[in-house]
Amino acid sequence: PSCVRSSTMPPDVHAVDPGDVGASFKPANPRMGAVLRQSVVLFLGNVITLAGGYLFKIYLGRNIGPEGLGRFEIGYSLMAFAIVATSWELPQTLFRFVPQFAETGEVQRLRRLVWAAIWHVLLLCLPVGLLFFWSRHWIAEGFYQDPRLAVALAFFAVWLPFQSLGAVLRLVARGFRIVFPVVVAEKVFSYSIKIVVAMLLISLAGFGLRGWLLGEIAAALFLTCALGVLAFRCLPKEARVPMFVVTQERSI
């Protein structure tokens, strides 16, 4: 039958000598282990954040009520829209080119890219935050017919620049693949600062929604400073010098 190999047939080219099996195995890629560890860190950070956030939302619902939660959601959605509108293609550019320039050693291009992103945030988000602050009464009364929303929008106007700058520095730091310090700063310290400050101001000072927003601002300020330190420690010394005049690169 055809399924029986004849003695005259050539040897199977796929046959492997048992003695060569050990030599054919190669050690695993070290990057795979790093990726696995980073994935575990991100997963644990997300679990802690989700669990703590659920308990914190229960506390907020009991202390500031559904109206306070609704005003926060309105203000946060407006702030998120302002950040997206002013970021353009900046997150995608940083996500792609920071690791590339870091691996190839293109220090000057890395310097131009990082400082262009920082100046972009400062020169766009600060005026938008001021506009957000000045128009808070018009937004609160004209669109939502809730004058008390204007107080919350004033805090969101202060929060907006820190949120935008922190997002840029987070992308720069992760471009150097320092996932663990970023997750610890963001998911542990910053989140703890937000909860502690908010609970103290709400429970002891009776600030209500203002206490929650002050906790968010304090956490954003800490996280921006921490991410700035992490990012600049990874940058080469030549790239840490601020660039006030930025030239465009055609390849970006």
Disulfide bonds with the S-S distance in Angstrom:
none
